[in-house]
């Protein structure tokens, strides 16, 4: 799963230019017509004088002009597409078209460039590797083909490439003396991919190759039979596509040698063979959706399957889930390998993970699963290489980068962790800049005034927070100079990406603190403050880290970090709430009160409500009654529509226990009401709960935050609504016209609404929850007209999840009932069945009573006798 290394790239044969050939040729003779050295010196002096006067270009400049002349020509389609793929490399259709253009042109150098560039983006793509190798299978190009084979086979788990390699080996080794080399090639291939279910053809070819070997002595014949037996015995225990045919061949082979030993061998191998057949069926079910057939190619060359970048739609999520299920199934050892065959099991699962990483190259979760499994079987170096390859394929993967940094931190490779975080931040910063430019191109609401303030993470920084002490701030500290004045635009997608970007800075700070020291942590935080994309969460994390880890004056440093963050993020209500909560938690009442008074007027009332609520909770719990009442008066001035009971109930709530709401306002009793929707008592309780909620809810607040709660429709309107239901809905029940509405219903729908005032504590949460219940109950009430007894009966039935009996297909059952033939009363009488022979007299009882009729029921009047009425 690792990509091509630099040593492998350097091993590619370089094509020498004619100049290099001439220079390296010992017999090359220079041109005798060239001017002498004296003439050249004079010309050089003349050219220098002319260049200084500005009248004539130097020969180098003339050469540059000549070299630039061809570049002014119109670039070919291949060059245009190649430049496009450099900017957007993950384009499978573009790469297929580039390969078609290169092969149509037929220039070997352009073909090399195309395939090398493609395999750099999509390494271990066997279809591209085979197409690349096909250009070098001429006798004069075999050395380059063998070099490519060495590069590709080292990490390829794909059967088709190994088949291609074995075909090449048998093509170049045709003499009888080279049979040993071919046999070693087969063994080498089977040791790598022999456990793959698609390798059955290679096993069959190897067996036929061994059978074709010529022998001259009895000993050689015996060696040949032993070699065949070993290969057969290995193959029939693997879930291969042709395992049944190989089993029948083995049986024929053993019987041809000795029927007595054949019976013993076959009985010993039978359990393993049956297990392989069973696993093969399961394997086919797993792999069916994972490897769909490739699309048709637009050219004579087979289509190159290149994994697309994920969009995480429903189909792709299902595909990832199928891969995870298959990988876990392989890890469960379905072939039941014993401990002595653990190496074979590891090799099999390793090959499976390699194929998964190739097929699902841009899904970090698959790479992480491969890393976890590889590390669990005692291969830490290979696990590290998996993470490296995964990060190359997914340069913006948080999962793989965090896993790699933790692994390197556990190995004490702190410099590598620092480098990895810096590179990862650079990639994410470039992604944010690109997203910002794209947003600004469509909506130019934000223009950067200081684009040069973005300092790379690799830049050298000062001591940062190292100059801070418990109660002082240096004028030259990072607090006074490092904050970026730029503020990116507030767009939902950009804001989410920025928060994710801040998580990386926080993980970086954590690593620096725990692996190095506080000084290193402060240096990293200083770099974060110079970054315009740093969100407020980084300031909070750094402040809390100072508070918890710095036992000598950490509280003062943390407060100063919050203050510096307030200068940049003073309009972020979440950050202000965090700062206020921190001051309250450290019992700094004076600064907390000062902060509240300073920021509460900076936010409009619709945004300031969380601040009022937070400070009110503090006053209710730890302040005096006079201060709480003054605060309530201020809140009432800001939010005049809030009912008086709201704040009063909130003052008498603790740890979510709200006795006023549960007992005095009836919320607990309303929640315990039965679910019989058709009963009058339930309808009345729902109406009472609705009236209570509607009386407690502020109309202006509801309009500002959510759609208004409409009063339930009258019974007459419900009938009109039901008559207009779409054709595909359930049939509505017809109301009896002779049933006038009851007095209670008339009062329910036409009576004046009862108004109440007040609210429980935890107003917003309880109100939303109850209104959701009421809305759901009313919707269910509209669609249900079950009688009370039926509703009670349905309520007594067990839940659907408790059913463990057979499940019928309702469509088939309804079709069966619809097609059933039921005799009718007007059906023509059919002749009665043949009467049974009379029973012996001893068996008769009851005098002249006729024997019982066990024939089929003929319907009313269907028999000759009067017939029994059922």
For each residue, the residues with C-beta under 8 A, 3 or more apart:
1: 124 155 353 354 357 358 370 385 386 389
2: 5 155 385 386 388 389
3: 120 123 389 392
4: 8 9 119 120 123 151
5: 2 8 9
6: 9 10
7: 10 11
8: 4 5 11 151
9: 4 5 6 12
10: 6 7
11: 7 8 147 150 151
12: 9 116 147
13: 143 144 147
14:
15: 109
16: 20 21 24
17: 20 21
18: 21 22
19: 22 23
20: 16 17 23 24
21: 16 17 18 24 25
22: 18 19 25 28
23: 19 20 28
24: 16 20 21
25: 21 22 28
26:
27:
28: 22 23 25
29: 32
30: 34
31: 34
32: 29
33:
34: 30 31
35: 39 40 43
36: 39 40
37: 40 41
38: 41 42
39: 35 36 42 43
40: 35 36 37 43 44
41: 37 38 44 45
42: 38 39 45 46
43: 35 39 40 46 47
44: 40 41 47 48
45: 41 42 48 49
46: 42 43 49 50
47: 43 44 50 51 56 58 59
48: 44 45 51 52
49: 45 46 52 53
50: 46 47 53 55 56
51: 47 48 54 56 57 58
52: 48 49
53: 49 50
54: 51
55: 50
56: 47 50 51
57: 51 61 62 65
58: 47 51 61 62
59: 47 62 63
60: 63 64
61: 57 58 64 65
62: 57 58 59 65 66
63: 59 60 66 67
64: 60 61 67 68
65: 57 61 62 68 69
66: 62 63 69
67: 63 64 70 71
68: 64 65 71 72
69: 65 66 72
70: 67 73
71: 67 68
72: 68 69
73: 70
74:
75: 79 80 83
76: 79 80
77: 80 81 101
78: 81 82 98 101 102 105 110 114
79: 75 76 82 83
80: 75 76 77 83 84
81: 77 78 84 85 94 97 98 101
82: 78 79 85 86 98 113 114 117
83: 75 79 80 86 87
84: 80 81 87 88 91 94
85: 81 82 88 89 91 94 95 98 117
86: 82 83 89
87: 83 84
88: 84 85 91 94
89: 85 86 121
90: 121 308 309 362
91: 84 85 88 94 95
92: 95 96 304 305 306 307 308
93: 96 97
94: 81 84 85 88 91 97 98
95: 85 91 92 98 99 118 121 122 304 306
96: 92 93 99 100 303 304 306
97: 81 93 94 100 101
98: 78 81 82 85 94 95 101 102 114 118
99: 95 96 102 103 114 115 118 128 131 301 304
100: 96 97 103 104 298 299 301
101: 77 78 81 97 98 104 105
102: 78 98 99 105 107 110 111 113 114
103: 99 100 106 111 301
104: 100 101
105: 78 101 102 110
106: 103 111
107: 102 110 111
108: 111 112 135
109: 15 112 113
110: 78 102 105 107 113 114
111: 102 103 106 107 108 114 115 132 135
112: 108 109 115 116
113: 82 102 109 110 116 117
114: 78 82 98 99 102 110 111 117 118
115: 99 111 112 118 119 128 131 132
116: 12 112 113 119 120
117: 82 85 113 114 120 121
118: 95 98 99 114 115 121 122 125 128 304 306
119: 4 115 116 122 123 125 128 129 132
120: 3 4 116 117 123
121: 89 90 95 117 118
122: 95 118 119 125 128 306 307 361
123: 3 4 119 120
124: 1 129 152 155 156 157 158 354 358
125: 118 119 122 128 129 304 305 306 358
126: 129 130 156 158 160 161
127: 130 131 160 302 303 304 305
128: 99 115 118 119 122 125 131 132 304 306
129: 119 124 125 126 132 133 148 152 156 161
130: 126 127 133 134 160 161 164
131: 99 115 127 128 134 135 301 302 304
132: 111 115 119 128 129 135 136 148
133: 129 130 136 137 145 148 149 152 164 168
134: 130 131 137
135: 108 111 131 132 141
136: 132 133 141 142 144 145 148
137: 133 134 141 142 145 168
138: 141 142
139: 142
140:
141: 135 136 137 138 144 145
142: 136 137 138 139 145 146 172
143: 13 146 147
144: 13 136 141 147 148
145: 133 136 137 141 142 148 149 168
146: 142 143 149 150
147: 11 12 13 143 144 150 151
148: 129 132 133 136 144 145 151 152
149: 133 145 146 152 153 165 168
150: 11 146 147 153 154
151: 4 8 11 147 148 154
152: 124 129 133 148 149 156 161
153: 149 150 156 161 162 165 192
154: 150 151
155: 1 2 124 354
156: 124 126 129 152 153 161 162
157: 124 192 193 196 350 351 352 354 355 358
158: 124 126 161 162 193 355 358
159: 162 163 193 196 198 199 202
160: 126 127 130 163 164
161: 126 129 130 152 153 156 158 164 165
162: 153 156 158 159 165 166 189 192 193 199 202
163: 159 160 166 167 201 202
164: 130 133 160 161 167 168
165: 149 153 161 162 168 169 185 189
166: 162 163 169 170 185 186 189 202 205
167: 163 164 170 171
168: 133 137 145 149 164 165 171 172
169: 165 166 172 173 181 182 185
170: 166 167 173 174 182
171: 167 168 174
172: 142 168 169
173: 169 170 178 179 181 182
174: 170 171 178
175: 178
176: 179 214
177: 180
178: 173 174 175 181 182
179: 173 176 182 183 213
180: 177 183 184
181: 169 173 178 184 185
182: 169 170 173 178 179 185 186 209
183: 179 180 186 187 209 210
184: 180 181 187 188
185: 165 166 169 181 182 188 189
186: 166 182 183 189 190 202 205 206 209
187: 183 184 190 191
188: 184 185 191 192
189: 162 165 166 185 186 192 193 194 202
190: 186 187 193 194 199 202 203 206
191: 187 188 194 347
192: 153 157 162 188 189 351
193: 157 158 159 162 189 190 196 199 202 351
194: 189 190 191 199 202 203 234 238
195: 199 238 344 347 348 351
196: 157 159 193 199 351
197: 200 238 239 240 241 280 283 284 287
198: 159 201 241
199: 159 162 190 193 194 195 196 202 203 240
200: 197 203 204 235 240 241 242 243 246
201: 163 198 204 205 242
202: 159 162 163 166 186 189 190 193 194 199 205 206
203: 190 194 199 200 206 207 231 235 238 240 242 246
204: 200 201 207 208 242 245 246
205: 166 186 201 202 208 209
206: 186 190 202 203 209 210 231
207: 203 204 210 211 228 231 232 235 246 249
208: 204 205 211 212
209: 182 183 186 205 206 212 213
210: 183 206 207 213 224 227 228 231
211: 207 208 228
212: 208 209
213: 179 209 210 224
214: 176
215: 220 221 223 224
216: 220
217: 220 221
218: 221 222
219: 222 223
220: 215 216 217 223 224
221: 215 217 218 224 225
222: 218 219 225 226
223: 215 219 220 226 227
224: 210 213 215 220 221 227 228
225: 221 222 228 229 257
226: 222 223 229 230
227: 210 223 224 230 231
228: 207 210 211 224 225 231 232 253
229: 225 226 232 233 253 254 265
230: 226 227 233 234
231: 203 206 207 210 227 228 234 235
232: 207 228 229 235 236 246 249 250 253
233: 229 230 236 237 250 265 269
234: 194 230 231 237 238
235: 200 203 207 231 232 238 240 243 246
236: 232 233 243 246 247 250 269 272 273 276
237: 233 234 269 272 273 275 276 335
238: 194 195 197 203 234 235 243 276
239: 197 243 276 277 279 280 283 335
240: 197 199 200 203 235 243 246 276 280
241: 197 198 200 280
242: 200 201 203 204 245 246
243: 200 235 236 238 239 240 246 247 273 276 277 280
244: 247 248 277
245: 204 242 248 249
246: 200 203 204 207 232 235 236 240 242 243 249 250
247: 236 243 244 250 251 273
248: 244 245 251 252
249: 207 232 245 246 252 253
250: 232 233 236 246 247 253 254 266 269
251: 247 248 254 255 262 266
252: 248 249 255 256
253: 228 229 232 249 250 256 257
254: 229 250 251 257 258 261 262 265 266
255: 251 252 259 262
256: 252 253
257: 225 253 254 261 262
258: 254 261 262
259: 255 262 263
260: 263 264
261: 254 257 258 264 265
262: 251 254 255 257 258 259 265 266
263: 259 260 266 267
264: 260 261 267 268
265: 229 233 254 261 262 268 269
266: 250 251 254 262 263 269 270
267: 263 264 270
268: 264 265
269: 233 236 237 250 265 266 272 273
270: 266 267 273 274
271: 274 275
272: 236 237 269 275 276
273: 236 237 243 247 269 270 276 277
274: 270 271 277 278
275: 237 271 272 278 279 335 336
276: 236 237 238 239 240 243 272 273 279 280 335
277: 239 243 244 273 274 280 281
278: 274 275 281 282
279: 239 275 276 282 283 334 335
280: 197 239 240 241 243 276 277 283 284
281: 277 278 284 285
282: 278 279 285 286 329 334
283: 197 239 279 280 286 287
284: 197 280 281 287 288
285: 281 282 288
286: 282 283 290 322 325 326 329
287: 197 283 284 290 291 326
288: 284 285 291
289: 292 319 322
290: 286 287 319 322 323 326 359
291: 287 288 359
292: 289
293:
294: 302 303 305
295: 303
296: 303
297: 300 301 302 303
298: 100
299: 100
300: 297
301: 99 100 103 131 297
302: 127 131 294 297
303: 96 127 294 295 296 297
304: 92 95 96 99 118 125 127 128 131
305: 92 125 127 294
306: 92 95 96 118 122 125 128
307: 92 122 358 359 360 361 362
308: 90 92 362
309: 90 362
310: 316 362 363
311: 316
312: 316 317
313: 316 317
314: 317 318
315: 318 319
316: 310 311 312 313 319 320
317: 312 313 314 320 321
318: 314 315 321 322
319: 289 290 315 316 322 323 360
320: 316 317 323 324 360 363 365 366
321: 317 318 324 325
322: 286 289 290 318 319 325 326
323: 290 319 320 326 327 356 359 360 363 366
324: 320 321 327 328 365 366 369
325: 286 321 322 328 329
326: 286 287 290 322 323 329 330 352
327: 323 324 330 331 352 353 356 366 369 373
328: 324 325 331 332
329: 282 286 325 326 332 334
330: 326 327 334 348 349 352
331: 327 328 349 373
332: 328 329
333: 336 337 345
334: 279 282 329 330
335: 237 239 275 276 279 345 348
336: 275 333
337: 333 341 342 344 345
338: 341 342
339: 342
340:
341: 337 338 344 345
342: 337 338 339 345 346
343: 346 347
344: 195 337 341 347 348
345: 333 335 337 341 342 348 349
346: 342 343 349 350 377
347: 191 195 343 344 350 351
348: 195 330 335 344 345 351 352
349: 330 331 345 346 352 353 373
350: 157 346 347 353 354 374
351: 157 192 193 195 196 347 348 354 355
352: 157 326 327 330 348 349 355 356
353: 1 327 349 350 356 357 369 370 373 374
354: 1 124 155 157 350 351 357 358 370
355: 157 158 351 352 358 359
356: 323 327 352 353 359 360 366 369 370
357: 1 353 354 360 361 366 367 370 386 389 390
358: 1 124 125 157 158 307 354 355 361
359: 290 291 307 323 355 356
360: 307 319 320 323 356 357 363 366
361: 122 307 357 358 393
362: 90 307 308 309 310 393 394
363: 310 320 323 360 366 367
364: 367 368 390 394 397 399 400
365: 320 324 368 369 399
366: 320 323 324 327 356 357 360 363 369 370
367: 357 363 364 370 371 386 387 389 390 393 394 397 400
368: 364 365 371 372 390 399 400 403
369: 324 327 353 356 365 366 372 373
370: 1 353 354 356 357 366 367 373 374 386 390
371: 367 368 374 375 383 386 387 390 400 403
372: 368 369 375 376
373: 327 331 349 353 369 370 376 377
374: 350 353 370 371 377 379 382 383 386
375: 371 372 379 380 383
376: 372 373
377: 346 373 374
378:
379: 374 375 382 383
380: 375 383 384
381: 384 385
382: 374 379 385 386
383: 371 374 375 379 380 386 387 407
384: 380 381 387 388 404 407
385: 1 2 381 382 388 389
386: 1 2 357 367 370 371 374 382 383 389 390
387: 367 371 383 384 390 391 400 403 404 407
388: 2 384 385 391 392 404
389: 1 2 3 357 367 385 386 392 393
390: 357 364 367 368 370 371 386 387 393 394 397 400
391: 387 388 394 395 397 400 401 404
392: 3 388 389 395
393: 361 362 367 389 390
394: 362 364 367 390 391 397 400
395: 391 392 427
396: 427 428 431
397: 364 367 390 391 394 400 401
398: 401 402 500 503 504
399: 364 365 368 402 403
400: 364 367 368 371 387 390 391 394 397 403 404
401: 391 397 398 404 405 420 421 424 504
402: 398 399 405 406 507
403: 368 371 387 399 400 406 407
404: 384 387 388 391 400 401 407 408 420
405: 401 402 408 409 417 420 421 507 511
406: 402 403 409 410
407: 383 384 387 403 404 410 411
408: 404 405 411 413 414 416 417 420
409: 405 406 412 413 414 417 511 515
410: 406 407
411: 407 408
412: 409
413: 408 409 416 417
414: 408 409 417 418 515 516
415: 418 419
416: 408 413 419 420
417: 405 408 409 413 414 420 421 511 515
418: 414 415 421 422
419: 415 416 422 423
420: 401 404 405 408 416 417 423 424
421: 401 405 417 418 424 425 457 504 507 508 511
422: 418 419 425 426 457 458
423: 419 420 426 427
424: 401 420 421 427 428 504
425: 421 422 428 429 457 501 504 505 508 531
426: 422 423 429 430 456 457 458
427: 395 396 423 424 430 431
428: 396 424 425 431 432 497 500 501 504
429: 425 426 432 433 454 501 531 533
430: 426 427 433 434
431: 396 427 428 434 435 497
432: 428 429 435 436 488 494 497 498 501 533
433: 429 430 436 437
434: 430 431 437 438
435: 431 432 438 439 493 494 497
436: 432 433 439 440 446 488 489 494
437: 433 434 440 441
438: 434 435 441 442
439: 435 436 442 443 489 491 493 494
440: 436 437 443 444 445 446 447 489
441: 437 438 444
442: 438 439
443: 439 440
444: 440 441 447
445: 440 489
446: 436 440 488 489
447: 440 444
448: 451 486
449: 485 486
450: 453 485 486
451: 448 454
452:
453: 450 484 485 486 530 532
454: 429 451 484 486 531 532 533
455: 459 527 530 531
456: 426 459
457: 421 422 425 426 527 531
458: 422 426
459: 455 456 527 530
460:
461: 464 478 482 523 526 527 530
462: 467 478 526
463: 466 467 478 519 522 523 526
464: 461 467 477 478 482 522 523 524 525 526 527 529
465: 468 477 478 479 521 522 525 526 542 546 557 561
466: 463 519 522 523
467: 462 463 464 474 476 477 478
468: 465 472 473 474 477 479 522 557 560
469: 472 553
470: 552 553 556 557
471: 553 556
472: 468 469
473: 468 477 479 480 560
474: 467 468 477 480
475: 480
476: 467 480 481
477: 464 465 467 468 473 474 480 481
478: 461 462 463 464 465 467 481 482 522 526 529
479: 465 468 473 482 483 560 561 564
480: 473 474 475 476 477
481: 476 477 478
482: 461 464 478 479 526 529 530
483: 479 529 530 564 567 568
484: 453 454 529 530 531 532 534 568
485: 449 450 453
486: 448 449 450 453 454 532
487: 532 568
488: 432 436 446 494 498 532 533
489: 436 439 440 445 446 494
490: 494 495
491: 439 494 495
492: 495 496
493: 435 439 496 497
494: 432 435 436 439 488 489 490 491 497 498
495: 490 491 492 498 499
496: 492 493 499 500
497: 428 431 432 435 493 494 500 501
498: 432 488 494 495 501 502 533 535
499: 495 496 502 503 535 537
500: 398 428 496 497 503 504
501: 425 428 429 432 497 498 504 505 533 534 535
502: 498 499 505 506 534 535 536 537 538
503: 398 499 500 506 507 537
504: 398 401 421 424 425 428 500 501 507 508
505: 425 501 502 508 509 524 528 531 534 538
506: 502 503 509 510 537 538 541
507: 402 405 421 503 504 510 511
508: 421 425 504 505 511 512 524 528
509: 505 506 512 513 521 524 525 528 538 541 542 545
510: 506 507 513 514 541 545
511: 405 409 417 421 507 508 514 515 516
512: 508 509 515 516 520 521 523 524
513: 509 510 516 517 518 520 521 545 549
514: 510 511
515: 409 414 417 511 512
516: 414 511 512 513 519 520 521
517: 513 520 521
518: 513 521 522 549 550
519: 463 466 516 522 523
520: 512 513 516 517 523 524
521: 465 509 512 513 516 517 518 524 525 542 545
522: 463 464 465 466 468 478 518 519 525 526
523: 461 463 464 466 512 519 520 526 527
524: 464 505 508 509 512 520 521 527 528
525: 464 465 509 521 522 528 529 538 542
526: 461 462 463 464 465 478 482 522 523 529 530
527: 455 457 459 461 464 523 524 530 531
528: 505 508 509 524 525 531 534 538 542
529: 464 478 482 483 484 525 526 534 564
530: 453 455 459 461 482 483 484 526 527
531: 425 429 454 455 457 484 505 527 528 534
532: 453 454 484 486 487 488
533: 429 432 454 488 498 501
534: 484 501 502 505 528 529 531 538 539
535: 498 499 501 502 538
536: 502 539 540 565 568 569 572 574 575 578
537: 499 502 503 506 540 541
538: 502 505 506 509 525 528 534 535 541 542
539: 534 536 542 543 561 562 564 565 569 575
540: 536 537 543 544 562 565 575 578 579 582
541: 506 509 510 537 538 544 545
542: 465 509 521 525 528 538 539 545 546 561
543: 539 540 546 547 557 558 559 561 562 565 582
544: 540 541 547 548 558 582
545: 509 510 513 521 541 542 548 549
546: 465 542 543 549 550 554 557 558 561
547: 543 544 550 554 555 557 558 582 586
548: 544 545 554
549: 513 518 545 546 554
550: 518 546 547 553 554 557
551: 554
552: 470
553: 469 470 471 550 556 557
554: 546 547 548 549 550 551 557 558
555: 547 558 559 586 588
556: 470 471 553 559 560
557: 465 468 470 543 546 547 550 553 554 560 561
558: 543 544 546 547 554 555 561 562 582
559: 543 555 556 562 563 582 583 588 591
560: 468 473 479 556 557 563 564
561: 465 479 539 542 543 546 557 558 564 565
562: 539 540 543 558 559 565 566 578 579 582
563: 559 560 566 567
564: 479 483 529 539 560 561 567 568
565: 536 539 540 543 561 562 568 569 575 579
566: 562 563 569 570 575 576 579
567: 483 563 564 570
568: 483 484 487 536 564 565
569: 536 539 565 566 572 575
570: 566 567 575 576 599 602
571: 602
572: 536 569 575 576
573: 576 577 603 607 608 610 611
574: 536 577 578
575: 536 539 540 565 566 569 570 572 578 579
576: 566 570 572 573 579 580 595 599 611
577: 573 574 580 581 610 611 614
578: 536 540 562 574 575 581 582
579: 540 562 565 566 575 576 582 583 595
580: 576 577 583 584 592 595 596 611 614 615
581: 577 578 584 585 614
582: 540 543 544 547 558 559 562 578 579 585 586
583: 559 579 580 586 588 589 591 592 595
584: 580 581 587 588 589 592 618
585: 581 582
586: 547 555 582 583
587: 584
588: 555 559 583 584 591 592
589: 583 584 592 593
590: 593 594
591: 559 583 588 594 595
592: 580 583 584 588 589 595 596 618
593: 589 590 596 597
594: 590 591 597 598
595: 576 579 580 583 591 592 598 599
596: 580 592 593 599 600 611 615
597: 593 594 600
598: 594 595 602
599: 570 576 595 596 602 603 611
600: 596 597 603 608 611 612 615
601:
602: 570 571 598 599
603: 573 599 600 607 608 611
604: 607 608
605: 608 609 638 639
606: 609 704
607: 573 603 604 610
608: 573 600 603 604 605 611 612 638
609: 605 606 612 613 639
610: 573 577 607 613 614
611: 573 576 577 580 596 599 600 603 608 614 615
612: 600 608 609 615 616 635 638 639
613: 609 610 616 617
614: 577 580 581 610 611 617 618
615: 580 596 600 611 612 618 619 631
616: 612 613 619 620 628 631 632 635 647 650
617: 613 614 620 621 650
618: 584 592 614 615 621 622 623
619: 615 616 622 623 627 628 631
620: 616 617 623 628 650 651
621: 617 618
622: 618 619
623: 618 619 620 627 628 631
624: 627 628
625: 628 629
626: 629 630
627: 619 623 624 630 631
628: 616 619 620 623 624 625 631 632 651
629: 625 626 632 633
630: 626 627 633 634
631: 615 616 619 623 627 628 634 635
632: 616 628 629 635 636 647
633: 629 630 636 637
634: 630 631 637 638
635: 612 616 631 632 638 639 642 647
636: 632 633 639 640 642 647
637: 633 634 640
638: 605 608 612 634 635
639: 605 609 612 635 636 642 701
640: 636 637
641: 698 699 700 701
642: 635 636 639 646 647 698 701 759
643: 646 696 698 757 758 759
644: 647 648 757 758
645: 648 649 660 696 757 758 759 760
646: 642 643 649 650 696 758 759 760 761 763
647: 616 632 635 636 642 644 650 651
648: 644 645 651 652 758
649: 645 646 652 653 658 660 661 758 759 760 761 763
650: 616 617 620 646 647 653 761 762 763
651: 620 628 647 648 761
652: 648 649 659 660 761
653: 649 650 656 657 658 660 760 761 762
654: 657
655:
656: 653 762
657: 653 654
658: 649 653 661 662 667 760 761 762 766
659: 652 662 663 664
660: 645 649 652 653 663 664 665 760 761
661: 649 658 664 665 667 668 760 761 762 766
662: 658 659 665 667 668
663: 659 660 666 668
664: 659 660 661
665: 660 661 662 692 696 758 760
666: 663 669 670 688 689 692
667: 658 661 662 670 671 760 766 770
668: 661 662 663 671 672
669: 666 672 673
670: 666 667 673 685 688 689 770
671: 667 668 773
672: 668 669
673: 669 670 682 685 686
674: 679 682 795
675: 682 795
676: 679 682 788 791 792 795
677: 682 683 777 780 781 784 786 791
678: 682 784 785 786 787 788 790 791
679: 674 676 682 683 788 791
680: 683 684 744 788
681: 684 685
682: 673 674 675 676 677 678 679 685 686
683: 677 679 680 686 687 748 781
684: 680 681 687 688 744 748
685: 670 673 681 682 688 689
686: 673 682 683 689 690 774 777 778 781
687: 683 684 690 691 748
688: 666 670 684 685 691 692
689: 666 670 685 686 692 693 770 773 774
690: 686 687 693 694 712 774 778
691: 687 688 694 695 753 754 755 756
692: 665 666 688 689 695 696 756
693: 689 690 696 697 767 770 771 774
694: 690 691 697 709 753
695: 691 692 753 754 755 756 757
696: 643 645 646 665 692 693 756 757 758 759 767
697: 693 694 701 702 709 767 771
698: 641 642 643 701 702
699: 641 702 703 708
700: 641 703 704
701: 639 641 642 697 698 704 705
702: 697 698 699 705 706 708 709
703: 699 700 708
704: 606 700 701
705: 701 702
706: 702
707:
708: 699 702 703
709: 694 697 702 771 774 775
710:
711:
712: 690 749 778 781
713: 717 718 721 782
714: 717 718 749 750
715: 718 719 741 745 749
716: 719 720
717: 713 714 720 721
718: 713 714 715 721 722 782
719: 715 716 722 723 735
720: 716 717 723 724
721: 713 717 718 724 725 782
722: 718 719 725 732 782
723: 719 720 732
724: 720 721
725: 721 722 729 730 732
726: 729
727:
728:
729: 725 726
730: 725
731:
732: 722 723 725
733: 785
734:
735: 719 739
736: 739
737:
738:
739: 735 736
740:
741: 715 745 746
742: 745 746
743: 746 747
744: 680 684 747 748
745: 715 741 742 748 749
746: 741 742 743 749 750 751
747: 743 744 750 751
748: 683 684 687 744 745 751
749: 712 714 715 745 746
750: 714 746 747
751: 746 747 748
752:
753: 691 694 695
754: 691 695
755: 691 695
756: 691 692 695 696
757: 643 644 645 695 696
758: 643 644 645 646 648 649 665 696
759: 642 643 645 646 649 696 763 767
760: 645 646 649 653 658 660 661 665 667 763 766
761: 646 649 650 651 652 653 658 660 661
762: 650 653 656 658 661 765 766
763: 646 649 650 759 760 766 767
764: 767 768
765: 762 768 769
766: 658 661 667 760 762 763 769 770
767: 693 696 697 759 763 764 770 771
768: 764 765 771 772
769: 765 766 772 773
770: 667 670 689 693 766 767 773 774
771: 693 697 709 767 768 774 775
772: 768 769 775 776
773: 671 689 769 770 776 777
774: 686 689 690 693 709 770 771 777 778
775: 709 771 772 778 779
776: 772 773 779 780
777: 677 686 773 774 780 781
778: 686 690 712 774 775 781 782
779: 775 776 782 783
780: 677 776 777 783 784
781: 677 683 686 712 777 778 784
782: 713 718 721 722 778 779
783: 779 780
784: 677 678 780 781
785: 678 733
786: 677 678 790 791 794
787: 678 790 791
788: 676 678 679 680 791 792
789: 792 793
790: 678 786 787 793 794
791: 676 677 678 679 786 787 788 794 795
792: 676 788 789 795 796
793: 789 790 796 797
794: 786 790 791 797
795: 674 675 676 791 792
796: 792 793
797: 793 794
798: 802 803
799: 802
800: 803
801:
802: 798 799
803: 798 800
804:
805:
806:
807:
808: 812 813
809: 812 813
810: 813 814
811: 814 815
812: 808 809 815 816
813: 808 809 810 816 817
814: 810 811 817 818
815: 811 812 818 819
816: 812 813 819 820
817: 813 814 820
818: 814 815
819: 815 816
820: 816 817
821:
822:
823: 827 858 859 862
824: 827 859
825: 859 860 861
826:
827: 823 824 859 862
828:
829: 858 861 862 863
830: 858 862
831:
832: 835 855 858 863 864 865
833: 855 856
834:
835: 832
836: 851
837:
838: 851
839: 843 844 851
840: 843 844
841: 844
842:
843: 839 840
844: 839 840 841 849
845: 849
846: 849
847:
848:
849: 844 845 846
850: 853
851: 836 838 839
852:
853: 850 863 865 868
854:
855: 832 833 858
856: 833
857: 862 870
858: 823 829 830 832 855 862 863 867
859: 823 824 825 827 862
860: 825 867
861: 825 829 867
862: 823 827 829 830 857 858 859 867
863: 829 832 853 858 867
864: 832
865: 832 853
866:
867: 858 860 861 862 863
868: 853
869:
870: 857
